[in-house]
Amino acid sequence: MGINNLHSLLVLCLAALILGGCVSSEPADSGPDMEPIEQAPDTSSSTDTSAVPAGPVVENGKIVLPTGDGMNTEMLNGVFYFDFDQAIVKRAGHEELNKHARVLASDRYLRVRLEGHADERGTREYNLALGERRANAVRAYLVAQGASRSQIEVISYGEEKPANSGHNESAWAQNRRVEIVYR
């Protein structure tokens, strides 16, 4: 008799769990024929302030944020420059990197690729390693500010993808960079 009671109790508990999972979480006043209406994607230009997104949006590898006034958007700068033969994140880029870190920390589904670059001086192998050290420095900064390491991919192009093909200090300064590309 004890086993039958235990069996009945288990059946009742299982039934309660199944019925509990079927309870609707819709508000009572939604009505039987009320379904959410899907809105068409926003195809307006980014200067149109009539349709500002509620949260961060990825556009062409860049991140666009709504501003505090709710009327405009801000596209974050995704390029960070380095001194010659250095892989130290410049203080001038900290504020913008903090914004990127906050965006990544607030949405764990966002992913970025950090593309490290170097100028043409040095061997191909050295510049690939330098570009990787630079991208890793940016990753370390973002992680220290709250981003998850799993959200960040690092790649180095060394000197292979110059932003400026000139052969002077001005061009080289533009090529010593890390670019943040959202995916």
Backbone as numpy.savetxt, mean C-alpha at the origin, in Angstrom:
# Nx Ny Nz CAx CAy CAz Cx Cy Cz
-28.83 -45.25 29.54 -29.64 -44.06 29.54 -28.77 -42.80 29.54
-27.62 -42.81 30.19 -26.74 -41.66 30.25 -26.17 -41.31 28.88
-25.87 -42.32 28.07 -25.32 -42.06 26.74 -26.38 -41.45 25.84
-27.63 -41.90 25.96 -28.72 -41.31 25.16 -28.93 -39.84 25.50
-28.84 -39.50 26.79 -29.00 -38.10 27.20 -27.85 -37.25 26.65
-26.66 -37.79 26.70 -25.50 -37.07 26.18 -25.64 -36.88 24.66
-26.10 -37.91 23.97 -26.31 -37.84 22.54 -27.38 -36.79 22.21
-28.47 -36.76 22.94 -29.53 -35.78 22.72 -29.03 -34.36 22.97
-28.22 -34.20 24.01 -27.66 -32.89 24.32 -26.74 -32.41 23.20
-25.92 -33.28 22.65 -25.04 -32.92 21.55 -25.83 -32.53 20.31
-26.90 -33.27 20.02 -27.74 -32.95 18.87 -28.39 -31.58 19.05
-28.87 -31.28 20.26 -29.48 -29.97 20.52 -28.46 -28.84 20.38
-27.26 -29.05 20.89 -26.20 -28.03 20.78 -25.84 -27.78 19.32
-25.73 -28.85 18.56 -25.41 -28.72 17.14 -26.51 -27.97 16.40
-27.75 -28.28 16.70 -28.89 -27.59 16.07 -28.88 -26.11 16.43
-28.58 -25.80 17.68 -28.53 -24.40 18.12 -27.42 -23.65 17.38
-26.27 -24.28 17.20 -25.18 -23.64 16.48 -25.55 -23.38 15.02
-26.18 -24.36 14.40 -26.57 -24.20 13.00 -27.60 -23.10 12.86
-28.60 -23.08 13.71 -29.62 -22.05 13.65 -29.07 -20.68 13.99
-28.14 -20.64 14.91 -27.51 -19.37 15.28 -26.73 -18.78 14.12
-26.11 -19.62 13.30 -25.36 -19.14 12.15 -26.25 -18.64 11.04
-27.52 -19.00 11.06 -28.45 -18.58 10.01 -29.13 -17.26 10.33
-28.91 -16.70 11.48 -29.56 -15.45 11.86 -29.05 -14.34 10.96
-29.94 -13.53 10.44 -29.58 -12.43 9.56 -29.01 -11.28 10.36
-28.02 -10.62 9.78 -27.45 -9.45 10.44 -27.93 -8.16 9.80
-28.93 -8.24 8.88 -29.47 -7.05 8.25 -30.34 -6.29 9.24
-30.37 -4.97 9.13 -31.25 -4.20 9.99 -32.71 -4.55 9.70
-33.55 -4.47 10.71 -34.95 -4.87 10.60 -35.73 -3.98 9.65
-35.32 -2.71 9.46 -36.09 -1.80 8.64 -35.66 -1.78 7.18
-34.85 -2.74 6.74 -34.36 -2.71 5.37 -35.42 -3.10 4.37
-36.45 -3.80 4.77 -37.54 -4.17 3.86 -37.14 -5.35 2.99
-38.14 -6.10 2.52 -37.84 -7.30 1.75 -37.27 -7.04 0.38
-37.61 -5.93 -0.26 -37.16 -5.68 -1.62 -36.02 -4.68 -1.70
-35.43 -4.33 -0.59 -34.37 -3.33 -0.57 -33.02 -4.03 -0.72
-32.33 -3.79 -1.80 -31.00 -4.31 -2.01 -30.08 -3.14 -2.25
-28.82 -3.26 -1.83 -27.90 -2.16 -2.08 -27.69 -1.96 -3.57
-27.59 -0.73 -3.98 -27.38 -0.39 -5.38 -25.89 -0.25 -5.61
-25.37 -0.98 -6.60 -23.96 -0.86 -6.93 -23.76 0.40 -7.73
-22.72 1.15 -7.36 -22.42 2.37 -8.08 -21.39 2.07 -9.15
-21.51 2.73 -10.27 -20.53 2.57 -11.35 -19.20 3.13 -10.89
-18.08 2.56 -11.36 -16.77 3.09 -10.99 -16.63 4.54 -11.44
-15.90 5.31 -10.66 -15.67 6.71 -10.96 -14.69 6.83 -12.12
-15.14 7.39 -13.22 -14.28 7.57 -14.38 -13.90 9.02 -14.57
-14.22 9.86 -13.61 -13.89 11.27 -13.73 -12.42 11.49 -13.47
-11.92 12.62 -13.87 -10.51 12.93 -13.65 -10.27 13.21 -12.18
-8.99 13.17 -11.79 -8.66 13.37 -10.38 -8.87 14.81 -9.94
-9.07 15.75 -10.87 -9.32 17.13 -10.49 -10.78 17.38 -10.18
-11.67 16.43 -10.51 -13.09 16.56 -10.22 -13.30 16.27 -8.74
-13.69 17.29 -7.98 -13.85 17.13 -6.55 -15.23 16.66 -6.15
-16.11 16.41 -7.11 -17.46 15.99 -6.77 -17.51 14.53 -6.34
-16.49 13.74 -6.65 -16.47 12.33 -6.30 -15.15 11.97 -5.64
-14.94 12.45 -4.44 -13.72 12.18 -3.69 -13.86 10.81 -3.02
-12.86 9.91 -3.17 -12.96 8.59 -2.57 -12.96 8.66 -1.05
-13.57 7.66 -0.43 -13.65 7.62 1.03 -12.32 7.22 1.65
-11.51 6.47 0.92 -10.24 6.01 1.44 -9.18 6.04 0.36
-7.99 5.50 0.66 -6.91 5.49 -0.33 -7.30 4.70 -1.58
-6.86 5.21 -2.73 -7.12 4.57 -4.01 -5.79 4.47 -4.77
-5.55 3.32 -5.41 -4.35 3.13 -6.21 -4.66 3.50 -7.65
-3.88 4.44 -8.20 -4.02 4.87 -9.59 -2.65 4.84 -10.25
-2.49 3.97 -11.25 -1.23 3.88 -11.99 -0.01 3.71 -11.09
-0.13 2.88 -10.08 0.98 2.62 -9.18 1.19 3.65 -8.10
0.39 4.70 -8.10 0.48 5.76 -7.09 -0.70 5.64 -6.15
-0.56 6.19 -4.95 -1.65 6.16 -3.98 -2.26 7.55 -3.88
-3.57 7.61 -3.94 -4.32 8.87 -3.86 -5.15 8.82 -2.58
-5.02 9.87 -1.77 -5.72 9.94 -0.49 -6.73 11.09 -0.50
-7.87 10.89 0.17 -8.77 12.03 0.36 -8.13 12.98 1.37
-8.33 14.27 1.19 -7.77 15.24 2.14 -8.71 15.41 3.32
-8.26 16.07 4.33 -9.04 16.28 5.54 -10.31 17.06 5.32
-10.33 17.93 4.29 -11.53 18.73 4.04 -12.63 17.94 3.34
-12.32 16.72 2.87 -13.32 15.89 2.22 -13.68 16.33 0.82
-13.03 17.35 0.32 -13.38 17.89 -1.00 -12.32 17.59 -2.06
-11.11 17.28 -1.66 -10.00 17.11 -2.59 -9.26 15.82 -2.32
-8.30 15.52 -3.19 -7.44 14.36 -3.00 -5.98 14.80 -3.04
-5.13 13.94 -2.51 -3.69 14.18 -2.50 -3.00 12.93 -3.01
-2.15 13.09 -4.04 -1.36 11.96 -4.52 -0.01 12.03 -3.82
0.34 10.93 -3.14 1.60 10.92 -2.41 2.79 10.81 -3.36
3.85 11.51 -3.00 5.10 11.42 -3.75 5.67 10.02 -3.55
6.03 9.38 -4.62 6.54 8.02 -4.51 8.00 7.88 -4.87
8.75 9.00 -4.94 10.16 8.96 -5.31 10.98 9.59 -4.20
12.02 8.85 -3.77 12.87 9.31 -2.68 14.32 9.23 -3.14
15.06 10.33 -2.95 16.40 10.47 -3.50 17.47 10.22 -2.44
18.66 9.83 -2.92 19.77 9.48 -2.05 21.02 10.22 -2.49
21.93 10.40 -1.53 23.23 11.00 -1.84 24.10 9.99 -2.55
25.18 10.47 -3.16 26.11 9.62 -3.90 26.64 8.51 -3.00
26.53 7.28 -3.49 27.07 6.10 -2.83 26.51 5.89 -1.42
25.28 6.34 -1.18 24.65 6.23 0.13 23.33 5.47 0.04
22.97 4.82 1.13 21.68 4.12 1.23 20.97 4.54 2.51
21.12 5.80 2.85 20.50 6.35 4.06 19.32 7.21 3.63
18.15 6.94 4.21 16.95 7.70 3.88 17.14 9.13 4.37
16.98 10.08 3.47 17.16 11.49 3.83 16.02 11.96 4.72
16.34 12.83 5.65 15.35 13.39 6.56 14.24 14.12 5.79
14.58 14.68 4.65 13.59 15.42 3.85 12.45 14.52 3.39
12.67 13.22 3.29 11.64 12.30 2.84 10.83 11.66 3.95
11.20 11.91 5.21 10.54 11.24 6.33 9.04 11.52 6.40
8.64 12.76 6.22 7.21 13.11 6.35 6.37 12.36 5.31
6.85 12.32 4.07 6.11 11.63 3.02 6.13 10.11 3.25
7.26 9.58 3.69 7.33 8.14 3.99 6.41 7.78 5.15
6.26 8.68 6.11 5.33 8.44 7.22 3.90 8.29 6.70
3.54 9.10 5.70 2.20 8.98 5.10 2.03 7.62 4.43
3.05 7.20 3.69 2.99 5.87 3.04 2.86 4.78 4.09
3.60 4.89 5.18 3.54 3.87 6.24 2.15 3.83 6.86
1.54 5.00 7.10 0.19 5.04 7.67 -0.82 4.38 6.73
-0.70 4.64 5.43 -1.60 4.03 4.45 -1.45 2.51 4.48
-0.22 2.04 4.46 0.02 0.59 4.47 -0.46 -0.04 5.77
-0.21 0.62 6.89 -0.63 0.07 8.19 -2.16 0.03 8.31
-2.84 0.97 7.65 -4.30 1.02 7.76 -5.01 0.03 6.84
-4.30 -0.49 5.84 -4.91 -1.44 4.90 -3.91 -2.54 4.60
-4.03 -3.65 5.31 -3.08 -4.75 5.18 -3.16 -5.46 3.84
-4.15 -5.12 3.00 -4.25 -5.73 1.68 -3.45 -4.98 0.62
-3.04 -3.75 0.93 -2.22 -2.99 -0.01 -0.83 -3.59 -0.09
-0.25 -3.57 -1.28 1.09 -4.08 -1.51 1.87 -3.04 -2.29
3.17 -2.93 -1.98 4.03 -2.01 -2.71 5.29 -2.74 -3.16
5.86 -2.21 -4.23 7.16 -2.66 -4.71 8.09 -1.46 -4.58
9.20 -1.65 -3.91 10.21 -0.60 -3.78 11.27 -0.87 -4.83
11.40 0.05 -5.78 12.34 -0.11 -6.88 13.56 0.76 -6.62
14.69 0.11 -6.34 15.93 0.82 -6.06 16.71 1.11 -7.34
17.29 2.30 -7.40 18.04 2.73 -8.59 19.35 3.38 -8.17
20.30 3.41 -9.11 21.60 4.05 -8.88 21.96 4.83 -10.14
22.94 5.71 -10.02 23.41 6.40 -11.22 24.39 5.49 -11.97
24.91 5.96 -13.08 25.72 5.12 -13.96 27.14 4.88 -13.48
27.56 5.60 -12.47 28.93 5.43 -11.99 29.02 4.15 -11.16
30.06 3.41 -11.30 30.22 2.13 -10.60 29.91 0.97 -11.53
30.27 -0.22 -11.10 30.02 -1.40 -11.93 28.54 -1.77 -11.88
28.10 -2.53 -12.83 26.71 -2.98 -12.88 26.35 -3.73 -11.59
27.21 -4.63 -11.15 26.95 -5.41 -9.94 26.87 -4.52 -8.70
27.81 -3.57 -8.61 27.81 -2.66 -7.46 26.52 -1.85 -7.43
26.09 -1.34 -8.59 24.89 -0.50 -8.64 23.63 -1.31 -8.35
23.60 -2.57 -8.77 22.45 -3.42 -8.39 22.39 -3.59 -6.88
23.53 -3.84 -6.26 23.57 -4.00 -4.81 23.21 -2.69 -4.10
23.69 -1.57 -4.63 23.39 -0.27 -4.03 21.90 0.05 -4.14
21.30 -0.22 -5.29 19.86 -0.02 -5.45 19.06 -0.87 -4.47
19.51 -2.09 -4.24 18.84 -2.97 -3.28 19.00 -2.47 -1.86
20.19 -1.99 -1.50 20.40 -1.43 -0.15 19.49 -0.22 0.07
19.35 0.60 -0.96 18.48 1.78 -0.84 17.03 1.37 -0.65
16.56 0.42 -1.45 15.17 -0.05 -1.31 14.96 -0.70 0.06
15.94 -1.45 0.53 15.83 -2.07 1.86 15.82 -1.02 2.97
16.53 0.09 2.77 16.51 1.18 3.76 15.11 1.80 3.84
14.47 1.98 2.69 13.11 2.52 2.68 12.16 1.51 3.32
12.33 0.23 3.01 11.47 -0.80 3.63 11.64 -0.79 5.14
12.87 -0.73 5.63 13.10 -0.71 7.07 12.41 0.50 7.71
12.46 1.64 7.05 11.82 2.84 7.57 10.30 2.64 7.63
9.70 2.14 6.55 8.26 1.92 6.52 7.82 0.93 7.58
8.58 -0.15 7.76 8.24 -1.16 8.77 8.36 -0.56 10.18
9.38 0.26 10.39 9.54 0.91 11.70 8.37 1.85 12.01
7.73 2.35 10.97 6.59 3.26 11.15 5.24 2.55 11.15
5.23 1.21 11.08 3.97 0.49 11.23 3.53 -0.35 10.05
4.19 -0.24 8.90 3.83 -1.09 7.75 4.29 -2.52 8.03
3.64 -3.46 7.39 4.02 -4.87 7.54 5.07 -5.23 6.50
6.08 -5.95 6.92 7.15 -6.37 6.00 6.58 -7.20 4.85
5.50 -7.95 5.10 4.91 -8.81 4.07 4.21 -8.00 2.97
3.97 -6.73 3.20 3.33 -5.88 2.20 4.32 -5.31 1.19
5.61 -5.49 1.46 6.63 -4.76 0.73 7.56 -5.71 -0.02
7.67 -5.49 -1.32 8.59 -6.23 -2.18 9.73 -5.29 -2.56
10.94 -5.80 -2.59 12.11 -4.99 -2.94 12.71 -5.53 -4.22
13.04 -4.61 -5.13 13.73 -4.97 -6.36 14.73 -3.86 -6.68
15.84 -4.24 -7.29 16.83 -3.25 -7.68 17.01 -3.29 -9.19
17.03 -2.11 -9.79 17.33 -1.99 -11.21 18.72 -1.42 -11.43
19.40 -1.07 -10.32 20.74 -0.51 -10.47 20.71 0.71 -11.36
21.55 0.70 -12.39 21.64 1.82 -13.32 20.81 1.61 -14.58
20.05 0.51 -14.63 19.38 0.08 -15.86 18.18 0.94 -16.26
17.54 1.63 -15.35 16.36 2.45 -15.68 16.56 3.88 -15.17
17.40 4.63 -15.84 17.64 6.00 -15.38 16.41 6.89 -15.58
16.19 7.79 -14.64 15.13 8.79 -14.78 15.60 9.90 -15.71
16.91 10.13 -15.74 17.51 11.15 -16.59 18.74 10.53 -17.24
18.80 10.57 -18.56 19.90 9.90 -19.27 21.14 10.78 -19.44
21.16 11.93 -18.78 22.33 12.81 -18.86 23.54 12.21 -18.15
24.68 12.85 -18.35 25.94 12.37 -17.77 26.60 13.46 -16.94
25.82 14.06 -16.05 26.35 15.10 -15.17 25.71 14.94 -13.79
26.17 15.73 -12.84 25.71 15.58 -11.45 24.21 15.77 -11.32
23.63 16.68 -12.06 22.19 16.91 -11.99 21.41 15.66 -12.42
21.83 15.03 -13.50 21.17 13.81 -13.98 21.41 12.67 -12.99
22.62 12.54 -12.52 22.93 11.45 -11.59 22.11 11.56 -10.31
21.91 12.81 -9.83 21.13 13.02 -8.60 19.69 12.53 -8.78
19.13 12.66 -9.99 17.77 12.19 -10.26 17.70 10.67 -10.37
18.82 10.04 -10.67 18.85 8.59 -10.84 19.11 7.83 -9.54
19.62 8.49 -8.53 19.87 7.85 -7.22 18.58 7.92 -6.41
17.72 6.89 -6.58 16.38 7.00 -6.02 15.80 5.64 -5.70
14.70 5.69 -4.91 13.81 4.54 -4.71 12.42 5.02 -5.07
11.73 4.24 -5.89 10.37 4.56 -6.27 9.42 3.57 -5.58
8.35 4.10 -5.01 7.31 3.26 -4.39 6.21 3.08 -5.43
5.94 1.81 -5.77 4.91 1.49 -6.75 3.86 0.60 -6.06
2.63 1.10 -5.99 1.54 0.33 -5.38 0.99 -0.66 -6.39
0.63 -1.85 -5.90 0.09 -2.90 -6.78 -1.29 -3.28 -6.32
